[in-house]
Amino acid sequence: MTELLTAAQMRAIEQAAIASGEVTGLELMERAGQGVVEAIFEEWPELAEPVEAGRGAGPSRSPEYLEQDEGARRAVVLCGPGNNGGDGFVVARLLKARGWKVEAFLYGDPDKLPPDAKVNYERLGAGAVQPWSKTAVGNAEGHLFVDAIFGAGLSRAPDSDILEPLTKLYTEGRTFGRMAAVDAPTGLCMNSGRALCQEYGGNWSWLTVTFHRPRIGHFVDEGPGYCGNLRTVDIGLGGVKTGHVIRPWHGDFPGLDEGGKDGEGFVTLVDDHQRTTSLPKNREDHKYSHGHALVLSGGHGKTGAARLAARGALRIGAGLVTVGSPRSAMFENAANLTAIMLQQIDGAHGVSELLEDRRFNAVCLGPGLGRGADTQAVVMAVLKENRATVLDADALTRFELKPQALFDLLHENCVLTPHGGEFAKLFPDLAEKLNAPATTGPAYSKVDATREAAKRAGCVVLFKGPDTVIAAPDGRCSVNSAHYERSAPWLATAGSGDVLAGFITGLMARGFSPMQAAETAAYIHVECALEFGLGLIAEDLPEQIPAVFRKLGM
């Protein structure tokens, strides 16, 4: 499990480590700077190679004068007024020790630097750091640029004195694709992944190096696009000899658990280690050991979405799956189903009658269900039976005029799976806050919105997207990221969300809790897309599950 931290949680971890006496702030800063330099050379190994005498140091894309200099590589290190700037001073010193020519700029007053940053400023030597100048920074040239201006703690838009030269550097191509950001590209909120100023446009950073654990903003909203490649450096904060292992969910130290209760201030990144341990089946099991999922179909011409969900539920391991179809669509569904069973259901009364059979232990409704007058009644009939329930698409938007009517019926064994448009119809006030410009104060995040939605609905909410956020009413929250090495943009195809709803339903039929089912299904959903690759359509997703399971060692 990987923790995604807020800026406050990371500060609390560092402070706890320093207070324990096991490490000093200066040692942490030195490790951070060293980690940045190592990450840079891993990202661009050609920069670590020695420069032969008489030959230029720059890549072929560099300005001519860089190609014809005396052989030294050039770095431009932009430092801010806090400890992030201190990390930058360490980077500058270490590059100089390797023979680089370094231009370092400080935004701020050197006399007001924090103590550890001030020490590293002085270690660079008199005159080694230039005062900030829009003109000088905007016209700087180098083989490498390092952004150590503000890092992860920024919560408001930077001044134009900073943004103007940075914009000039990027738009004129002066960084040549070699910009390394320390913790975060300047102007990006790491608690939300949102750009803090409207002028801050484009994917600016090509490498972001962070420490101990990633931040929430590295994985949600605009964060991944701005961060480029992400590397997390271990600086020795895995544990402190105080009788505790430093982990944010323990609440051992002030500031780690921002919500006040266990879990409320803590976000995890969904990965395979703890999400797939319950997927294998026991040798003694039979089909009835793994539940019977019911997927409700729409009428004639609107049946494909339900069949996609049903196929997903069956492939992920539900023992039996039945499609409940209105009379008008029976022939249509029968012609396209084999291992999946078919049952005629007409209206809310028919649903209630079928669910008298307690062997149906999980229900999926919404995909292709339609927004007719009877949809609301069908949803209400299902919820009154108190089964594990996944609500998607039309089952959500049918309640846009009175969302509270739906919330009043939901129970803790439900999962809502809205995309952005559906979320806005159920939670218009939260969507408005989420879409407001993030220019002043802490930016409202997708994590914040999903947590509030889950609390309001009283059940798990899975807010879809490449940065899928999953939250429970008690504040537990996770992010399933399809970014960086797991980027799968071809997953944005019609019907993929229906398959995801089916995956969740199948897992809940097998007895997974709502949160566990949502996390596991979201993870496998992306893995299926990665397994297939370009050209993916929704029908392909369930068919990748056997290969994904083998890849996961099952």
C-alpha positions in Angstrom: 0.0 0.0 0.0 1.3 3.4 -0.9 0.2 6.4 1.1 -0.6 9.7 -0.7 0.2 12.5 1.6 -0.9 16.1 2.0 1.7 18.8 2.6 0.7 19.0 6.3 1.1 15.2 6.8 4.6 15.3 5.2 5.6 18.1 7.4 4.4 16.2 10.5 6.4 13.1 9.5 9.5 15.2 9.0 9.0 17.0 12.3 8.4 13.7 14.2 11.6 12.2 12.7 13.6 15.3 13.7 12.1 15.4 17.2 13.0 11.7 17.7 16.7 12.6 17.4 17.3 10.0 14.7 17.9 12.6 12.0 18.4 16.4 11.6 16.7 18.7 9.2 20.1 19.3 7.6 20.5 15.6 7.0 17.1 15.3 5.5 17.8 18.2 3.2 21.1 16.7 2.1 19.4 13.4 1.3 16.7 15.1 -0.6 19.2 17.1 -2.7 21.3 13.9 -3.4 18.1 12.1 -4.3 17.2 14.8 -6.8 20.6 14.6 -8.5 20.5 10.8 -8.7 16.9 10.9 -10.1 18.1 13.4 -12.8 20.9 11.2 -13.9 18.5 8.2 -14.0 16.1 10.1 -16.1 18.8 11.5 -18.4 21.8 9.2 -18.1 23.7 11.1 -20.8 24.1 13.9 -18.3 26.0 11.6 -15.9 28.6 10.8 -18.5 31.9 12.6 -18.4 32.4 15.3 -21.0 35.5 14.7 -23.2 37.9 17.6 -23.4 37.4 19.8 -26.4 33.9 18.6 -27.0 30.6 20.4 -26.2 28.5 19.2 -23.3 25.1 19.8 -24.7 22.6 17.7 -26.6 22.1 18.4 -30.2 19.0 20.5 -29.4 21.0 22.9 -27.2 21.9 26.5 -28.3 25.1 26.8 -30.3 27.0 28.5 -27.5 26.4 25.5 -25.3 27.8 23.2 -27.9 30.9 25.2 -28.3 31.7 26.0 -24.6 34.7 24.6 -22.8 33.1 21.3 -22.1 31.3 22.0 -18.8 27.6 21.3 -18.6 25.4 24.1 -17.4 22.5 24.0 -14.9 20.1 26.6 -13.9 18.7 26.1 -10.3 15.7 28.2 -9.3 15.4 28.4 -5.5 12.5 29.6 -3.4 12.4 31.2 0.1 11.7 28.0 2.1 13.1 24.6 2.6 12.4 23.6 -1.0 14.9 26.3 -2.0 17.3 24.7 0.5 17.0 21.4 -1.4 17.8 23.4 -4.5 21.0 24.8 -2.9 22.1 21.2 -2.2 21.4 20.2 -5.8 23.4 23.2 -7.0 26.4 22.4 -4.7 26.4 18.7 -5.8 26.3 19.6 -9.5 29.2 22.0 -9.0 31.2 19.3 -7.3 30.7 17.2 -10.5 32.2 20.0 -12.6 29.0 21.6 -13.8 28.6 25.3 -14.3 25.7 26.3 -12.1 23.6 29.5 -12.1 21.4 29.6 -9.0 18.7 32.2 -8.4 16.9 32.9 -5.2 13.4 34.3 -5.0 13.4 36.0 -1.6 15.7 37.5 1.0 18.6 35.2 2.0 18.6 36.6 5.5 15.0 35.3 6.0 15.7 31.7 4.8 14.8 28.9 7.3 17.9 27.8 9.3 18.7 24.6 7.3 18.1 26.4 4.0 20.4 29.2 5.1 23.2 26.8 6.0 23.0 25.3 2.5 22.9 28.8 0.9 26.1 29.7 2.7 27.7 26.4 1.8 27.5 27.4 -1.9 29.8 30.3 -1.1 29.6 34.0 -1.5 28.2 35.3 -4.8 27.2 31.8 -5.9 23.4 32.6 -5.7 22.0 35.5 -7.7 19.0 37.5 -6.6 15.8 36.8 -8.6 15.4 38.8 -11.8 12.6 38.2 -14.2 14.9 39.1 -17.1 17.9 37.0 -16.0 15.8 33.9 -15.2 13.7 34.3 -18.4 16.8 34.4 -20.5 18.8 31.7 -18.7 20.2 28.9 -20.8 21.4 25.5 -19.6 21.4 21.7 -20.3 19.3 21.3 -17.1 16.8 23.4 -15.2 15.8 22.7 -11.6 12.6 24.1 -10.2 13.0 24.3 -6.4 10.9 27.4 -5.8 8.0 26.4 -3.7 7.4 22.6 -3.8 4.5 20.8 -2.2 3.4 23.5 0.3 2.1 26.1 -2.1 -1.6 27.0 -1.6 -2.0 30.2 -3.6 -1.1 31.5 -7.0 2.6 32.5 -7.3 3.5 36.1 -8.1 3.8 37.2 -11.7 7.6 37.8 -11.0 7.9 34.0 -10.8 5.3 32.9 -13.5 6.4 35.3 -16.2 10.0 34.1 -16.5 8.9 30.4 -16.1 6.4 30.8 -18.9 9.0 32.4 -21.1 11.4 29.5 -20.4 8.9 27.0 -21.4 7.1 28.7 -24.3 10.4 29.5 -26.0 11.7 26.0 -25.4 14.7 27.1 -23.4 14.5 24.1 -21.1 15.0 21.6 -24.0 12.8 19.1 -22.2 15.1 18.9 -19.2 13.3 20.5 -16.3 13.3 18.7 -12.9 10.9 19.9 -10.3 11.6 19.4 -6.6 8.4 18.0 -5.0 6.1 19.8 -7.4 6.3 22.1 -10.4 5.8 25.7 -9.2 2.2 26.8 -9.4 0.7 23.3 -8.8 -1.3 22.6 -5.6 -0.1 19.2 -4.3 -3.2 18.7 -2.1 -5.5 18.8 -5.1 -3.4 18.5 -8.3 -4.9 21.7 -9.5 -3.1 24.6 -11.2 -3.3 27.7 -8.9 -3.4 30.3 -11.6 -5.2 30.5 -14.9 -2.1 31.6 -16.7 -0.3 28.4 -15.7 -1.1 26.3 -18.8 0.6 23.4 -20.6 2.4 20.4 -19.4 5.5 22.1 -18.1 7.6 19.7 -16.1 9.3 16.6 -17.5 10.5 15.1 -14.2 9.2 15.6 -10.7 11.2 14.2 -7.7 9.4 13.9 -4.4 10.4 12.4 -1.1 9.3 9.6 1.2 5.8 9.2 -0.3 4.0 10.9 -3.2 1.4 13.7 -2.6 -2.2 13.5 -3.5 -1.7 16.1 -6.2 0.8 13.9 -8.1 -2.0 11.6 -9.0 -5.3 13.6 -9.3 -6.7 16.3 -11.6 -4.0 18.2 -13.6 -1.1 17.0 -11.4 0.1 14.1 -13.6 0.1 16.2 -16.7 2.2 18.9 -15.1 4.6 16.5 -13.3 5.7 14.5 -16.3 7.6 11.5 -15.0 7.4 11.0 -11.2 10.2 9.6 -9.0 9.8 9.1 -5.3 13.1 9.2 -3.3 13.6 7.4 0.0 15.2 9.8 2.5 15.1 7.5 5.5 11.7 8.4 7.0 10.3 4.8 6.9 10.5 4.5 10.7 11.7 6.4 13.8 13.0 4.8 17.0 10.2 6.3 19.2 8.3 3.0 19.6 6.3 3.8 16.4 6.6 3.4 12.7 5.7 6.6 11.1 2.5 6.0 9.1 -0.2 8.6 8.7 -3.1 6.4 9.6 -1.7 5.7 13.1 -2.4 9.2 14.3 0.7 8.9 16.5 1.9 12.5 15.7 0.0 15.8 15.5 -1.0 16.7 12.0 -0.7 13.2 10.5 -4.4 12.5 10.7 -5.9 15.8 9.5 -9.5 14.6 9.7 -9.4 13.9 13.4 -10.6 10.2 13.1 -8.6 7.2 11.8 -8.7 7.3 8.1 -10.3 10.7 7.5 -7.1 12.5 6.7 -5.4 9.7 4.8 -5.5 8.6 1.2 -4.0 5.5 -0.4 -3.0 4.7 -3.9 -4.7 1.5 -5.2 -2.2 -1.2 -6.1 -2.1 -4.9 -6.6 -0.6 -5.9 -3.2 -3.7 -5.6 -1.0 -6.4 -5.4 -3.7 -6.1 -8.8 -5.2 -5.4 -11.1 -2.3 -9.0 -12.3 -2.1 -9.5 -13.0 -5.8 -8.3 -16.7 -6.0 -11.0 -19.3 -5.4 -10.6 -22.3 -3.0 -10.6 -25.8 -4.4 -13.6 -26.8 -2.3 -15.8 -23.9 -3.7 -18.6 -24.3 -6.2 -20.6 -21.7 -8.2 -23.0 -21.0 -5.4 -20.0 -20.1 -3.1 -19.4 -17.1 -5.2 -22.7 -15.4 -5.3 -25.4 -14.8 -7.9 -25.3 -11.3 -9.5 -28.4 -9.7 -11.2 -27.9 -7.1 -13.8 -31.0 -5.2 -15.0 -31.3 -4.5 -18.7 -33.0 -1.6 -20.6 -35.6 -2.1 -23.2 -35.4 -3.0 -26.8 -32.3 -1.3 -28.4 -30.8 -0.5 -25.1 -29.5 -3.8 -23.9 -25.8 -3.7 -24.7 -24.7 -1.9 -21.6 -26.3 -4.5 -19.3 -24.7 -7.3 -21.2 -21.3 -5.6 -20.9 -21.8 -5.3 -17.1 -23.0 -8.9 -16.9 -20.0 -10.2 -18.8 -17.7 -8.3 -16.5 -19.4 -9.7 -13.4 -19.0 -13.2 -14.7 -15.4 -12.9 -15.8 -14.3 -11.4 -12.5 -15.6 -14.5 -10.6 -19.3 -14.2 -9.7 -20.6 -17.8 -9.5 -23.7 -17.0 -11.5 -25.0 -14.0 -13.4 -28.5 -13.3 -14.6 -29.7 -10.5 -16.8 -33.1 -9.2 -15.8 -34.8 -8.1 -19.0 -38.1 -6.5 -19.8 -40.4 -8.4 -22.2 -39.6 -6.1 -25.1 -35.9 -7.0 -25.0 -36.0 -10.7 -24.2 -35.3 -11.9 -27.8 -32.5 -9.4 -28.2 -30.8 -10.5 -25.0 -31.4 -14.2 -25.6 -29.6 -14.0 -28.9 -26.5 -12.6 -27.2 -26.2 -14.5 -24.0 -24.8 -18.0 -23.3 -23.1 -18.6 -19.9 -25.1 -15.6 -18.5 -28.7 -16.5 -17.7 -31.8 -14.5 -18.6 -34.9 -13.7 -16.7 -37.9 -11.7 -17.7 -38.6 -8.8 -15.3 -41.2 -6.2 -16.0 -41.2 -3.1 -13.7 -40.6 -2.6 -10.0 -43.0 -5.3 -9.0 -41.1 -7.9 -11.1 -37.9 -6.9 -9.5 -39.3 -7.3 -6.0 -40.7 -10.7 -6.9 -37.4 -12.0 -8.3 -35.4 -10.7 -5.3 -37.5 -12.8 -3.0 -34.9 -15.4 -4.0 -32.2 -14.6 -1.5 -29.6 -16.3 -3.7 -29.4 -13.1 -5.7 -27.0 -11.3 -3.5 -25.7 -8.5 -5.7 -27.5 -6.2 -8.1 -26.3 -3.8 -10.8 -28.7 -1.3 -12.3 -28.3 1.8 -14.4 -26.3 0.9 -17.5 -28.8 1.3 -20.4 -31.7 1.2 -18.0 -33.3 4.4 -19.5 -34.7 7.4 -17.8 -38.4 6.5 -18.1 -40.9 7.0 -15.4 -40.5 3.5 -14.1 -36.7 3.7 -13.6 -37.0 5.5 -10.3 -39.5 2.9 -9.1 -37.1 0.0 -10.1 -34.2 1.6 -8.2 -36.3 2.1 -5.1 -37.5 -1.5 -5.3 -34.0 -2.8 -5.5 -32.7 -0.6 -2.6 -35.6 -1.7 -0.4 -34.3 -5.3 -0.6 -31.0 -4.3 1.0 -28.8 -6.3 -1.3 -25.3 -5.4 -2.3 -26.0 -2.8 -5.1 -24.1 -0.9 -7.7 -25.8 2.1 -9.2 -24.5 3.7 -12.4 -25.6 5.9 -15.3 -29.4 6.2 -15.5 -30.0 4.9 -12.0 -28.2 8.0 -10.8 -29.3 10.7 -13.3 -32.9 9.8 -12.9 -32.7 11.4 -9.5 -31.1 14.6 -10.5 -34.2 16.7 -9.6 -34.4 15.2 -6.1 -31.0 13.6 -5.2 -32.0 13.4 -1.5 -34.8 10.9 -2.5 -32.1 8.6 -3.6 -29.8 9.3 -0.6 -32.6 8.5 1.8 -32.9 4.9 0.3 -29.2 4.1 0.0 -27.5 1.8 2.5 -23.9 1.0 3.4 -23.8 -2.0 1.0 -24.1 0.3 -2.0 -21.6 1.7 -4.5 -22.3 4.7 -6.7 -20.1 5.0 -9.8 -20.7 8.4 -11.4 -18.5 10.1 -14.0 -18.1 13.8 -13.9 -21.4 14.7 -15.5 -23.4 12.2 -13.4 -21.6 13.5 -10.2 -22.6 17.0 -11.0 -26.3 16.0 -11.3 -26.3 14.3 -7.9 -23.9 16.7 -6.1 -24.2 20.0 -8.0 -22.8 22.1 -5.1 -19.7 19.9 -4.8 -19.2 20.0 -8.6 -19.4 23.8 -8.5 -16.7 24.0 -5.9 -14.6 21.5 -7.8 -14.9 23.4 -11.0 -14.2 26.8 -9.5 -10.9 28.5 -10.4 -8.2 27.4 -7.9 -6.5 30.8 -7.5 -6.6 31.6 -3.8 -6.4 29.5 -0.7 -6.2 25.6 -0.5 -7.7 24.3 -3.7 -10.8 22.1 -3.4 -9.9 18.6 -4.7 -11.5 15.6 -6.3 -10.6 13.8 -3.1 -12.5 16.4 -1.0 -15.5 16.2 -3.3 -15.7 12.4 -3.3 -15.4 12.2 0.5 -18.2 14.7 1.0 -20.3 12.9 -1.6 -19.8 9.5 0.2 -20.7 11.0 3.5 -23.8 12.6 2.1 -24.9 9.5 0.3 -24.1 7.2 3.2 -22.3 4.7 0.9 -19.1 4.2 -1.2 -18.7 6.6 -4.1 -16.4 5.8 -7.0 -15.9 9.1 -8.9 -14.6 7.9 -12.3 -11.8 9.2 -14.5 -8.1 8.6 -15.2 -7.8 9.7 -11.5 -10.6 7.6 -10.1 -11.3 8.5 -6.5 -13.0 6.0 -4.2 -14.4 7.1 -0.8 -16.4 5.6 2.0 -18.7 7.4 4.4 -16.2 7.0 7.3 -13.6 9.0 5.4 -11.5 6.2 4.0 -10.3 7.2 0.5 -8.1 5.9 -2.2 -7.0 6.9 -5.7 -6.8 4.5 -8.6 -4.5 6.2 -11.0 -4.2 5.6 -14.7 -1.2 7.8 -15.1 2.6 7.5 -15.5 3.5 3.9 -16.3 -0.2 2.9 -15.9 -1.5 5.5 -18.4 -4.2 3.9 -20.6 -6.0 6.7 -22.5 -7.7 4.2 -24.8 -9.8 3.2 -21.8 -11.9 6.3 -22.6 -14.3 4.3 -24.9 -18.1 3.8 -24.9 -19.1 1.0 -22.4 -15.9 0.8 -20.4 -17.8 2.3 -17.4 -20.5 -0.4 -17.8 -17.8 -3.1 -17.5 -16.4 -1.5 -14.4 -19.9 -1.5 -12.8 -20.1 -5.2 -13.6 -16.6 -5.9 -12.1 -17.7 -4.3 -8.9 -21.0 -6.2 -8.8 -19.3 -9.5 -9.4 -16.9 -8.9 -6.6 -19.7 -7.9 -4.2 -21.5 -11.0 -5.2 -18.4 -12.9 -4.1 -18.6 -11.2 -0.7 -16.2 -8.3 -1.1 -17.0 -5.2 0.9 -18.1 -2.2 -1.1 -14.8 -0.4 -0.6 -12.7 -3.4 -1.4 -14.8 -4.3 -4.4 -14.6 -0.8 -5.8 -10.8 -0.6 -5.3 -10.1 -4.0 -6.7 -12.4 -3.6 -9.7 -10.9 -0.2 -10.6 -7.4 -1.6 -10.4 -8.2 -4.6 -12.6 -10.1 -2.4 -15.0 -7.0 -0.4 -15.8 -4.8 -3.6 -15.9 -7.2 -5.1 -18.5 -6.8 -1.9 -20.6 -3.0 -2.1 -20.3 -3.0 -5.8 -21.2 -5.0 -5.2 -24.4 -3.5 -1.9 -25.5 -4.4 0.4 -28.3 -7.6 -0.4 -30.2 -9.5 -1.4 -27.1 -13.3 -1.5 -27.1 -15.4 -2.2 -24.1 -16.1 -5.8 -25.1 -12.4 -6.5 -24.9 -12.1 -5.6 -21.2 -13.6 -8.7 -19.5 -11.7 -11.0 -21.9 -8.3 -9.7 -20.5 -9.1 -10.9 -17.0 -7.5 -14.3 -17.3 -4.3 -12.8 -18.5 -4.4 -10.1 -15.8 -4.9 -12.8 -13.1 -2.0 -14.8 -14.4 0.2 -11.6 -14.4 -0.8 -11.0 -10.8 0.3 -14.5 -9.9 -3.0 -16.2 -9.4 
